[in-house]
Amino acid sequence: MLTDRSGLIVWVTDLKAANKHLERYGSVHFISKRLHYAAMYVHASKLEETMKQLQKLAFVKKVERSYRNEIQTEYTNNGADKSNFYTL
């Protein structure tokens, strides 16, 4: 059974602490060493309270919600087919 998940972007100051402590709050997908952020997934039903708990941590600068699952990913092609237009 799949649960609904929401993505979070957590901006951190200490990567070692982030790697050690963020796993308690959800599944960590990626940690960027260069830009100092972590991408993680949490349960959608506990999103707000998890964001508040993460914001209280000493090594966290900012917590942002990912809107990836709300973006339209199915596209329609309403334009004319121009493949025959560019023939030699």
Disulfide bonds with the S-S distance in Angstrom:
none
